[in-house]
Amino acid sequence: MTARVAERLPHVVRRAGPAFSRLALRTRVSVLAALGVGLAVALTSAAAYVTVSQQLRERRDDGLVARANAALSTPLADPSLLVRVPAAALGAADLRIALLRDDRTAFTALGRLGAPPLGAPELAVARGGLEQSVRTAPVGGTDFRVVAVPVPASPGGPGYALVLAQSTAEIEQTLDRLGLVLLVVGGAGVALAAYAGLVIARTGLRPVERLTLAAERVAATDRLDPIEVHGSDEIARLSRAFNEMLAALSASRDRQRALVADAGHELRTPLTSLRTNLDLLAQSEGRAGLTDQDRAELLADVQAQVAELSDLVGDLVELARDEPAARGAEPVDLADVVARAVERVTRRAPAVRFETRTASWVLPGDAQALERAVTNLLDNAAKWSPPGATVTTTLHDGVLQVRDEGPGIADADLPHVFDRFYRSPEARALPGSGLGLAIVRHAVERHGGTVTAARAPDGGTVMTACFPPAGPTSGTLPPD
């Protein structure tokens, strides 16, 4: 029964409606604790009351029957003696005693208690229709427990029933006191449970309140300051996860600010140049200031600047995107990616020879992002290689190396070649946005790898990207 009530408790709470859900969480915990303890106390008290009541009544009935059977061997079984013997002298002052003959004649003992209730059940015992009878009957506004047992009759004589009656007031008073005690103890238990639930809820929810205040402070001030973490329980884990989220948000915001600042700086130059050329073209319309050759050169310059601006915007979009654009990770053979990238760059750089040696290496990832990263490495190598030079690409055990025969990278520039918009002094005169190698690092790290740049011993630059193999978690890209 207790289990069924406990199962029904959530449904009762849900039916309480929106009023309960509007209460504070600590109040709801206290109410639920009080309800749970109240139900448990009520069920326990009811079970204790019923058990004690049944035990007391059974013991009283068994005692009355035993006393009646014991009295059959005493003078109480003789009507002529019973009427002359005081009840108190027989040790039965708490009882009403009578002999009922089968013709409805009753004989009672002397005393102030009076006759017991006599009725059809007792008469049936006297006439031999029942072996005994036990019932409750009222007398003068008081309930009595009445027991009747047959008296052994002489041959040919009338039948008798010995009747004993005892008031139920004493047992009922005991049960009333027991009920009052259970009610008081149960009420105190419910109040104590509500208070304990409030204290526990307040103590347990204090870290949650700190998290709430921290989140509200972030929303109000836009400051991503971490909160203090104490302990190692679930709330502490939640706090640490909240701090990690704040750190990730702070890093993302810093990257966005840096990207916006760098993008604004890099976009300003081509846009200014493009505006100047367009103004010259507009001013030359209808005038003889520019020759056809000058106009053609200006148009070619404008087209080149538009193409450069388009590439820059595309690179910015690629870097600003934290997640792949609607493409899930799937097994990708890096050797196939390298082959397609080499084929594409070969068409763009016919003056450079490409030598490729690859072995299959499968990893979960985005084939398009990987191909763009490899293409950027090859474009960078081809840009710095003199005509007739060889760009060597190798892939073995997940290690991709692209080596050119150019002048190499200065030691001061090596730590910065993968930074956004970084361009060495030698590269500033060449076309490019300074984002190609940043895109390479972004794509490689998104696939759980690393990329480095170094000077080759015999001249040139070696770009090395290391990729992990496909593991048991294949099918999902690692988080950015």
Solvent accessible surface area in square Angstrom, and as a share of the most:
residue,aa,sasa,rsa
1,M,146,0.65
2,T,80,0.47
3,A,67,0.52
4,R,158,0.58
5,V,39,0.22
6,A,61,0.47
7,E,118,0.53
8,R,124,0.45
9,L,36,0.18
10,P,67,0.42
11,H,71,0.32
12,V,75,0.43
13,V,26,0.15
14,R,157,0.57
15,R,157,0.57
16,A,58,0.45
17,G,30,0.29
18,P,96,0.60
19,A,59,0.46
20,F,32,0.14
21,S,65,0.42
22,R,181,0.66
23,L,73,0.37
24,A,59,0.45
25,L,86,0.43
26,R,72,0.26
27,T,50,0.29
28,R,68,0.25
29,V,54,0.31
30,S,12,0.08
31,V,54,0.31
32,L,66,0.33
33,A,32,0.25
34,A,18,0.14
35,L,77,0.38
36,G,28,0.27
37,V,50,0.29
38,G,19,0.18
39,L,65,0.32
40,A,47,0.37
41,V,40,0.23
42,A,56,0.44
43,L,36,0.18
44,T,92,0.54
45,S,22,0.14
46,A,54,0.42
47,A,60,0.46
48,A,35,0.27
49,Y,76,0.29
50,V,93,0.53
51,T,74,0.43
52,V,55,0.32
53,S,7,0.05
54,Q,105,0.47
55,Q,99,0.44
56,L,46,0.23
57,R,86,0.31
58,E,86,0.39
59,R,174,0.64
60,R,28,0.10
61,D,24,0.13
62,D,97,0.50
63,G,29,0.28
64,L,2,0.01
65,V,26,0.15
66,A,60,0.46
67,R,90,0.33
68,A,0,0.00
69,N,75,0.38
70,A,66,0.51
71,A,10,0.08
72,L,43,0.22
73,S,104,0.67
74,T,57,0.33
75,P,67,0.42
76,L,15,0.07
77,A,20,0.15
78,D,56,0.29
79,P,24,0.15
80,S,59,0.38
81,L,67,0.33
82,L,0,0.00
83,V,54,0.31
84,R,148,0.54
85,V,34,0.19
86,P,64,0.40
87,A,9,0.07
88,A,77,0.60
89,A,78,0.60
90,L,63,0.31
91,G,61,0.59
92,A,7,0.06
93,A,59,0.46
94,D,76,0.40
95,L,5,0.02
96,R,48,0.18
97,I,6,0.03
98,A,0,0.00
99,L,0,0.00
100,L,8,0.04
101,R,62,0.23
102,D,44,0.23
103,D,77,0.40
104,R,169,0.61
105,T,46,0.27
106,A,46,0.36
107,F,45,0.19
108,T,44,0.25
109,A,19,0.15
110,L,94,0.47
111,G,58,0.56
112,R,237,0.86
113,L,68,0.34
114,G,45,0.43
115,A,49,0.38
116,P,6,0.04
117,P,17,0.11
118,L,62,0.31
119,G,27,0.26
120,A,78,0.61
121,P,43,0.27
122,E,0,0.00
123,L,11,0.05
124,A,31,0.24
125,V,1,0.00
126,A,6,0.05
127,R,140,0.51
128,G,63,0.61
129,G,61,0.58
130,L,82,0.41
131,E,154,0.69
132,Q,81,0.36
133,S,11,0.07
134,V,52,0.30
135,R,61,0.22
136,T,66,0.39
137,A,6,0.05
138,P,100,0.63
139,V,44,0.25
140,G,86,0.82
141,G,83,0.79
142,T,51,0.29
143,D,69,0.36
144,F,16,0.07
145,R,49,0.18
146,V,0,0.00
147,V,0,0.00
148,A,0,0.00
149,V,3,0.02
150,P,54,0.34
151,V,17,0.10
152,P,108,0.68
153,A,61,0.47
154,S,75,0.48
155,P,140,0.88
156,G,92,0.89
157,G,31,0.30
158,P,64,0.40
159,G,15,0.14
160,Y,33,0.13
161,A,0,0.00
162,L,0,0.00
163,V,0,0.00
164,L,4,0.02
165,A,0,0.00
166,Q,39,0.18
167,S,37,0.24
168,T,12,0.07
169,A,44,0.34
170,E,131,0.59
171,I,25,0.13
172,E,60,0.27
173,Q,101,0.45
174,T,50,0.29
175,L,1,0.00
176,D,94,0.48
177,R,143,0.52
178,L,45,0.22
179,G,24,0.23
180,L,109,0.54
181,V,84,0.48
182,L,40,0.20
183,L,127,0.63
184,V,94,0.54
185,V,95,0.55
186,G,7,0.06
187,G,42,0.41
188,A,62,0.48
189,G,24,0.23
190,V,46,0.26
191,A,64,0.49
192,L,121,0.60
193,A,14,0.11
194,A,31,0.24
195,Y,141,0.54
196,A,39,0.30
197,G,5,0.05
198,L,54,0.27
199,V,57,0.33
200,I,118,0.60
201,A,6,0.05
202,R,100,0.36
203,T,77,0.45
204,G,40,0.39
205,L,37,0.18
206,R,113,0.41
207,P,29,0.18
208,V,48,0.28
209,E,79,0.36
210,R,98,0.36
211,L,17,0.08
212,T,63,0.37
213,L,98,0.49
214,A,1,0.01
215,A,46,0.36
216,E,96,0.43
217,R,92,0.34
218,V,27,0.16
219,A,89,0.69
220,A,88,0.68
221,T,69,0.40
222,D,88,0.46
223,R,145,0.53
224,L,27,0.14
225,D,51,0.26
226,P,95,0.60
227,I,26,0.13
228,E,128,0.57
229,V,46,0.26
230,H,125,0.56
231,G,60,0.58
232,S,95,0.61
233,D,77,0.40
234,E,126,0.57
235,I,47,0.24
236,A,4,0.03
237,R,157,0.57
238,L,90,0.45
239,S,6,0.04
240,R,96,0.35
241,A,51,0.39
242,F,27,0.11
243,N,27,0.14
244,E,120,0.54
245,M,95,0.42
246,L,4,0.02
247,A,63,0.49
248,A,61,0.47
249,L,87,0.43
250,S,33,0.21
251,A,43,0.33
252,S,24,0.15
253,R,61,0.22
254,D,75,0.39
255,R,104,0.38
256,Q,105,0.47
257,R,141,0.52
258,A,50,0.39
259,L,17,0.08
260,V,106,0.61
261,A,66,0.51
262,D,48,0.25
263,A,13,0.10
264,G,33,0.32
265,H,116,0.52
266,E,40,0.18
267,L,41,0.21
268,R,144,0.52
269,T,96,0.56
270,P,15,0.09
271,L,76,0.38
272,T,65,0.38
273,S,39,0.25
274,L,23,0.11
275,R,142,0.52
276,T,71,0.41
277,N,13,0.06
278,L,88,0.44
279,D,68,0.35
280,L,77,0.38
281,L,19,0.10
282,A,70,0.54
283,Q,108,0.48
284,S,6,0.04
285,E,117,0.52
286,G,87,0.84
287,R,172,0.63
288,A,109,0.84
289,G,66,0.63
290,L,46,0.23
291,T,82,0.48
292,D,115,0.59
293,Q,127,0.56
294,D,55,0.28
295,R,61,0.22
296,A,57,0.44
297,E,98,0.44
298,L,26,0.13
299,L,84,0.42
300,A,57,0.45
301,D,60,0.31
302,V,17,0.09
303,Q,126,0.56
304,A,60,0.47
305,Q,20,0.09
306,V,70,0.41
307,A,56,0.43
308,E,71,0.32
309,L,29,0.15
310,S,65,0.42
311,D,94,0.49
312,L,6,0.03
313,V,69,0.40
314,G,31,0.29
315,D,17,0.09
316,L,21,0.10
317,V,87,0.50
318,E,27,0.12
319,L,4,0.02
320,A,63,0.48
321,R,69,0.25
322,D,58,0.30
323,E,102,0.46
324,P,31,0.19
325,A,44,0.34
326,A,113,0.87
327,R,76,0.28
328,G,63,0.60
329,A,18,0.14
330,E,99,0.44
331,P,99,0.62
332,V,10,0.06
333,D,38,0.20
334,L,0,0.00
335,A,15,0.12
336,D,74,0.38
337,V,0,0.00
338,V,0,0.00
339,A,58,0.45
340,R,103,0.38
341,A,0,0.00
342,V,20,0.12
343,E,104,0.47
344,R,95,0.34
345,V,0,0.00
346,T,59,0.34
347,R,162,0.59
348,R,135,0.49
349,A,19,0.15
350,P,115,0.72
351,A,60,0.47
352,V,13,0.07
353,R,145,0.53
354,F,32,0.13
355,E,63,0.28
356,T,56,0.33
357,R,131,0.48
358,T,56,0.32
359,A,44,0.34
360,S,77,0.49
361,W,52,0.18
362,V,66,0.38
363,L,1,0.00
364,P,22,0.14
365,G,0,0.00
366,D,6,0.03
367,A,29,0.22
368,Q,114,0.50
369,A,18,0.14
370,L,1,0.00
371,E,22,0.10
372,R,79,0.29
373,A,2,0.02
374,V,3,0.01
375,T,7,0.04
376,N,25,0.13
377,L,2,0.01
378,L,0,0.00
379,D,46,0.24
380,N,26,0.13
381,A,3,0.02
382,A,12,0.10
383,K,87,0.37
384,W,63,0.22
385,S,11,0.07
386,P,68,0.43
387,P,116,0.73
388,G,64,0.61
389,A,7,0.06
390,T,15,0.09
391,V,0,0.00
392,T,30,0.18
393,T,1,0.00
394,T,32,0.19
395,L,2,0.01
396,H,121,0.54
397,D,92,0.47
398,G,1,0.01
399,V,54,0.31
400,L,1,0.00
401,Q,73,0.33
402,V,2,0.01
403,R,85,0.31
404,D,5,0.02
405,E,94,0.42
406,G,11,0.10
407,P,96,0.60
408,G,21,0.20
409,I,28,0.14
410,A,48,0.37
411,D,106,0.55
412,A,80,0.62
413,D,14,0.07
414,L,45,0.22
415,P,98,0.61
416,H,78,0.35
417,V,18,0.10
418,F,16,0.07
419,D,47,0.24
420,R,61,0.22
421,F,21,0.09
422,Y,65,0.25
423,R,48,0.17
424,S,20,0.13
425,P,88,0.55
426,E,112,0.50
427,A,11,0.09
428,R,158,0.58
429,A,95,0.74
430,L,64,0.32
431,P,104,0.65
432,G,29,0.27
433,S,17,0.11
434,G,20,0.19
435,L,0,0.00
436,G,28,0.27
437,L,25,0.12
438,A,4,0.03
439,I,3,0.02
440,V,0,0.00
441,R,87,0.32
442,H,35,0.16
443,A,6,0.05
444,V,1,0.01
445,E,97,0.44
446,R,14,0.05
447,H,7,0.03
448,G,45,0.44
449,G,8,0.07
450,T,84,0.49
451,V,16,0.09
452,T,82,0.48
453,A,18,0.14
454,A,49,0.38
455,R,119,0.44
456,A,8,0.06
457,P,138,0.87
458,D,115,0.60
459,G,36,0.35
460,G,1,0.01
461,T,7,0.04
462,V,22,0.13
463,M,6,0.02
464,T,24,0.14
465,A,0,0.00
466,C,53,0.32
467,F,14,0.06
468,P,52,0.33
469,P,84,0.53
470,A,46,0.35
471,G,36,0.35
472,P,145,0.91
473,T,106,0.62
474,S,49,0.32
475,G,35,0.34
476,T,95,0.55
477,L,32,0.16
478,P,50,0.31
479,P,123,0.77
480,D,87,0.45
